[in-house]
Each structure stands twice: as structure tokens, then as C-alpha cells.
Amino acid sequence: MPRRPSGRRFLKNQPLAFSPFMRSLALASTSRRKLPHPKDSQCSDPEMQSSQIYRKKGRKKSFRDSSDEEDSEGDVQADFEFFDLKPTDFHGVKILLQNYLDDKEWDMSSFVDLILEQTTVGTVVKVAEDEDESVFAVLTALNLARYKDNKCFRELKEFLLKVCSEKNIASDLKMVLEKEAQDVGLLVSQRVMNLPPQLLPPLYDGLFDEVFWATEDEPTKELRNSFRFKSYLLVTKIYRLKNPKQRKPRHGEEEIEETVYLKPEDELFLELSSWSFTFPMRSQLVTSQEMKNYQLMGLVMVVNADKIPEFRKTLNSLIDEQ
């Protein structure tokens, strides 16, 4: 079983945003906010804020989210806990992954099964004492070579090669998906919108710690080696401004952001990536007035494993500064 760190940490009541536009959305959400149920939301949203008390007990970690709402006599509180993956998480994880490959029809059920079968590396986030055990986030890393013969991974590979229109990147992508696959971890990260951003550092710290522990604790040499990742492949989504040259901020307004990151940590991953590419998506996730001038794009990137310590350090420092 994977080892878990111990300790206690208190986090501040501030929104997390890495760019002016995301910061404005996050601040706007502090006045009135409701945490969506996973069945009603498929991915992260720029509006993210909350406060928690962070506790770690054994194999699960707890957080408390407290948000003031208009017309409310008190705080709305939710205790979030981290859990190892288990078969009963199937439907919750599948809901979160509905748009993982845009609107492509693929064997997503088998993909979810593979995620849940890997119990030593991976985490789901739930609300404490929730009878439905609804899944609000999932984070894991799967070895590309280990699962290459599964239909879902073949379809994933075909999809990525098809949507990559940049010739200078296509060869790198094919190399990662084929010759280097044994050293590549597919980093899968999906969650509902407005999940407390203070969950991010311990969530990612837990994942990368588990990856390291798996290289020592897995029962066979083959399994241990399968977690010795040299790089991570990420498939995620961003919003990109339509016709950026034609849109200039009005007097007194902040500069218009050309890119909005649905998951703020993706901005850090992109800065640390070896290469990346984007592609237009047919599905749309946000219909708010603020996003009407933005196009949903898929973002694929590769981050070398030796950049992960820098990612973890930066993510933690950004949270601490809030």
C-alpha cells in the first residue's frame, strides 16, 4: 500500500488565480458561490475560491470549505477528503471524463476501469460523509506502454495524432506515444468547477509522492519500472480569445487575456513543458457572458519529470501567497 505523509496545514481564505482575467473571475465569485454537484459539471471552471482547514489522517486527507453566500444566515461548509481509487467510483469518474477527448466516441468505460484498477497511484476527492460518495475530482498517472494494447489507449493515441496539425510537433508526439511510451505517464486530472484551489498542492504532492513510492513498493520489478516516468503527457482544455488583434481593452479595463486556463495549474505545466500544441474543440463547457468571445481549445503538452519539483514548489508558493 502506498505511504502517506503526515502533518497539518492551515490555508488562507483567498481565491487562486495566476492571471489578471482569472483573478477577476475568482474575485467575482466570492460574493455568491455554490459548489456544483459532479453530475451537473464535467470540468474545472475559472471561478475558483474557498477556505479550508487541511488535515491528514491515515489514508485520507480532509479539507473544510466555508463560503459566505447572499441571503444566507451562516456559512455553507463542506469537508473534502482524499481517497484511494475503488470500483464504486466508476460512475463518478466517468462523469468527470465525459469530454476528455472532446466529442469523440471511444471506449471511455475501459479507460475508467484502468484508472480504478491502479489503486497504488491515484486519488479521488469526495465530500465527507456523503451517502452518494460523489466524486468531485480525480488525479492519476498511467504508463502509456503498460496499457498500449488496450482499445481505449489505442483510440487515445489515434485521436491525438489526428488532432495534431503542427508538423514540427507531430514527430515528437509520435515518439512519445510509441518509442518513448515506456517512460511516459499520462497525467489525468479532471474535477468539477469551483473545487477549492487550496486542494491543489496536496493533491499533486500526493500524486507525485505515490509515483515515487511505487518505484520502491510495487511487488514486481516490471511494475516498479513502469512508474519511473521520464516525462508526463497532459491532455487538457483552455479557452483562447477569438480574434485577439481586434479586441483591445477599454479605458480603465485590465488587459484582455488571450488564454484562460480552466485548471490554473495548467499554466505552470505549459511554462515548464518541452513542447505543446492546441486544437479546436467542438464541445463547449462555459456559456457565461464573460466567455462569449473565447473558443474552447484542446491543449496537449509534455513535461519532463525533472521539472516536477519546480512545479510543486511554484504551485505551493502561489497558494501560500494568496
C-alpha positions in Angstrom: 0.0 0.0 0.0 1.3 3.5 -0.7 2.7 5.5 2.1 1.1 8.8 3.1 2.8 11.9 4.6 1.6 13.2 7.9 1.1 16.7 9.1 -1.3 19.6 9.4 -1.6 22.8 7.4 -3.9 25.8 7.6 -4.7 27.7 4.4 -5.9 31.2 3.8 -9.3 32.3 2.6 -8.4 33.8 -0.8 -9.1 33.0 -4.4 -6.4 31.4 -6.6 -5.7 32.9 -10.0 -2.5 33.2 -11.9 -3.5 35.9 -14.4 -5.5 39.1 -14.2 -8.5 37.8 -16.0 -8.7 34.6 -13.9 -8.2 36.7 -10.8 -11.1 39.0 -11.7 -13.4 35.9 -12.3 -12.3 34.4 -9.0 -12.8 37.6 -7.0 -16.2 38.0 -8.6 -17.2 34.5 -7.5 -16.6 35.3 -3.8 -19.8 37.2 -3.4 -22.1 34.3 -4.3 -20.9 30.7 -4.8 -22.3 27.2 -4.8 -20.2 24.1 -5.2 -21.7 22.1 -8.2 -22.6 18.5 -7.9 -20.4 16.3 -10.2 -23.5 15.2 -12.1 -24.0 18.8 -13.2 -20.5 19.7 -14.1 -17.9 18.0 -16.2 -14.7 20.0 -15.8 -12.9 22.8 -14.0 -14.0 26.4 -14.4 -12.0 29.6 -13.9 -14.2 30.7 -11.0 -12.4 29.1 -8.0 -12.2 30.2 -4.4 -12.6 29.0 -0.8 -11.0 28.4 2.6 -10.2 25.1 4.2 -8.6 23.5 7.2 -6.2 20.9 5.9 -5.8 17.7 7.9 -4.2 14.4 7.1 -5.3 11.2 8.9 -4.0 7.9 7.7 -5.0 7.2 4.1 -7.4 10.0 3.7 -7.0 13.8 3.9 -9.7 16.2 4.9 -10.4 19.8 4.0 -13.1 22.2 5.1 -14.7 24.6 2.6 -16.5 27.6 4.1 -18.2 30.1 1.8 -20.4 33.1 2.6 -23.5 33.3 0.4 -26.0 36.1 -0.1 -29.3 35.6 1.7 -27.8 33.0 4.0 -27.8 33.1 7.7 -24.5 31.3 8.1 -21.6 29.5 6.3 -22.0 26.7 3.9 -19.4 24.2 4.8 -18.1 21.0 3.2 -15.4 18.7 4.3 -13.4 17.3 1.4 -11.4 14.1 1.7 -8.9 12.3 -0.5 -9.4 8.6 -1.1 -7.7 5.8 -2.9 -9.5 4.7 -6.1 -12.0 1.9 -5.9 -14.5 0.2 -8.2 -17.5 2.1 -6.8 -16.0 5.3 -8.1 -16.7 4.2 -11.7 -19.7 6.4 -12.4 -18.3 9.5 -10.7 -15.0 9.3 -12.5 -16.8 8.6 -15.8 -18.9 11.8 -15.4 -15.7 13.8 -14.9 -14.1 12.4 -18.0 -17.1 12.9 -20.3 -15.4 15.5 -22.5 -11.8 14.2 -22.1 -11.4 13.6 -25.8 -13.9 16.3 -26.9 -16.9 14.7 -28.5 -15.1 11.6 -29.8 -16.9 8.3 -29.3 -14.3 6.0 -27.6 -14.1 3.2 -25.1 -14.2 5.6 -22.1 -15.6 2.9 -19.8 -12.5 0.8 -20.2 -10.3 3.8 -19.6 -12.1 4.5 -16.3 -11.7 0.8 -15.4 -7.9 1.1 -15.9 -7.8 4.2 -13.8 -9.6 2.5 -10.9 -7.6 -0.7 -11.2 -4.4 1.2 -10.4 -5.0 1.6 -6.7 -1.5 2.4 -5.5 -1.2 5.7 -7.6 -4.2 7.9 -7.9 -6.7 9.9 -5.8 -10.4 10.9 -5.9 -11.8 13.8 -3.9 -15.2 13.4 -2.2 -17.3 15.3 0.4 -17.0 13.7 3.8 -20.0 11.6 4.9 -21.7 11.9 1.5 -24.0 9.0 1.2 -23.8 9.1 -2.6 -19.9 9.2 -2.4 -19.9 11.6 -5.4 -16.5 12.2 -7.0 -15.5 15.8 -7.3 -12.0 15.3 -8.7 -9.7 12.5 -9.9 -6.0 12.6 -10.4 -3.7 9.8 -11.6 -0.8 8.9 -13.9 -0.9 5.9 -16.2 2.1 4.4 -18.1 1.5 4.6 -21.8 3.4 1.4 -22.7 1.8 -0.6 -19.9 -1.7 -0.1 -21.4 -0.8 0.3 -25.1 -2.7 -2.8 -26.1 -6.0 -1.7 -24.6 -8.5 -0.4 -27.0 -9.1 2.9 -25.1 -5.3 3.7 -25.3 -5.2 2.9 -29.0 -8.1 5.3 -29.5 -6.5 7.9 -27.4 -3.3 7.6 -29.5 -5.2 7.8 -32.8 -7.2 10.9 -31.5 -4.0 12.8 -30.5 -2.2 12.0 -33.8 -5.2 13.1 -35.7 -5.8 16.5 -34.0 -2.1 17.4 -34.1 -1.8 19.7 -37.2 1.7 21.1 -36.4 4.2 19.1 -38.4 7.2 20.0 -36.2 5.3 18.7 -33.2 3.7 15.6 -34.8 7.0 13.7 -34.8 7.6 14.5 -31.2 4.1 13.3 -30.3 4.5 10.1 -32.2 7.8 9.5 -30.4 6.2 9.9 -27.0 3.3 7.7 -27.9 5.4 4.9 -29.4 9.2 4.6 -28.9 9.3 6.5 -25.5 6.0 5.2 -24.2 7.5 3.0 -21.5 8.9 6.2 -19.9 5.8 8.4 -20.2 3.0 8.8 -17.7 -0.4 10.0 -18.9 -1.4 12.6 -16.3 -5.1 12.5 -16.0 -6.6 15.4 -14.0 -10.4 16.2 -14.0 -12.6 18.0 -11.5 -15.8 20.0 -11.1 -15.7 23.7 -11.3 -15.1 25.8 -8.2 -13.3 23.0 -6.4 -11.3 24.8 -3.6 -7.9 25.7 -5.1 -6.2 25.0 -1.8 -6.7 21.4 -2.6 -4.2 21.6 -5.5 -0.8 21.4 -3.7 -1.6 18.4 -1.5 -3.4 16.7 -4.4 -0.5 17.0 -6.7 2.1 16.4 -4.0 0.2 13.2 -3.1 0.3 12.0 -6.7 4.0 12.6 -7.3 4.8 11.1 -3.9 2.8 8.0 -4.8 4.6 7.7 -8.1 7.9 7.7 -6.3 6.8 5.2 -3.7 5.5 2.9 -6.4 9.0 2.7 -7.8 10.1 1.2 -4.5 7.0 -0.6 -3.2 5.3 -2.3 -6.1 5.7 -6.1 -5.9 7.5 -6.7 -9.2 10.4 -5.1 -11.0 8.2 -4.6 -14.1 5.6 -2.7 -12.1 8.2 -0.6 -10.2 9.9 0.3 -13.5 6.5 1.3 -15.0 6.4 4.2 -12.6 9.9 5.5 -13.4 8.5 8.3 -15.6 10.9 10.5 -17.5 8.0 12.7 -18.8 4.3 13.3 -18.4 1.8 13.7 -21.2 -1.2 16.0 -20.4 -4.4 16.4 -22.3 -6.4 19.3 -21.1 -8.5 22.3 -22.2 -8.1 26.1 -22.3 -10.1 29.0 -23.7 -8.5 31.2 -26.3 -9.6 34.6 -27.3 -11.2 34.9 -30.7 -9.6 37.5 -33.0 -7.2 38.8 -30.3 -5.8 41.6 -32.5 -9.3 43.1 -32.9 -10.1 43.1 -29.2 -8.5 45.8 -27.1 -9.3 46.7 -23.5 -11.4 49.9 -22.9 -10.0 52.7 -20.9 -9.6 51.7 -17.3 -10.0 48.0 -18.0 -7.4 45.4 -17.4 -5.6 43.9 -20.4 -7.7 41.2 -22.1 -6.3 37.7 -21.5 -5.7 35.8 -24.7 -5.7 32.5 -22.8 -7.9 31.4 -19.9 -6.9 28.2 -18.1 -9.7 26.1 -16.9 -7.3 24.5 -14.4 -4.9 27.2 -13.3 -2.0 24.7 -12.7 -2.0 24.0 -16.5 -0.4 27.4 -16.9 2.5 26.2 -14.8 2.7 23.0 -16.7 2.7 24.8 -20.0 5.6 27.1 -18.9 7.6 24.0 -17.9 6.7 21.9 -21.0 9.1 20.7 -23.6 6.5 21.1 -26.3 2.8 21.6 -26.7 0.1 22.1 -29.3 -3.6 23.2 -29.3 -6.5 22.2 -31.4 -10.1 23.5 -31.7 -12.8 21.6 -29.8 -16.4 21.2 -30.9 -17.8 20.8 -27.4 -18.4 23.9 -25.3 -18.2 24.0 -21.5 -18.9 27.6 -20.5 -21.7 29.8 -21.8 -21.2 32.8 -19.5 -21.2 36.3 -20.8 -17.5 36.7 -19.8 -16.5 33.8 -22.1 -18.6 34.7 -25.2 -15.5 35.9 -27.1 -13.5 32.7 -26.3 -13.1 29.5 -28.2 -12.6 26.2 -26.3 -9.3 24.5 -27.3 -7.7 21.3 -26.5 -4.2 21.6 -25.1 -1.7 18.7 -25.3 1.8 19.1 -23.7 4.7 17.1 -22.4 6.5 18.0 -19.2 9.8 16.3 -18.3 9.8 14.6 -14.9 12.8 16.6 -13.8 10.6 19.7 -13.9 8.1 18.3 -11.4 9.9 19.5 -8.3 9.8 23.1 -9.7 6.1 22.7 -10.5 5.4 21.5 -6.9 7.4 24.3 -5.4 5.8 27.0 -7.5 2.3 25.7 -7.0 2.7 25.7 -3.2 4.2 29.2 -3.2 1.4 30.6 -5.3 -1.1 29.2 -2.8 0.8 30.5 0.2 0.9 34.0 -1.3 -2.9 34.1 -1.6 
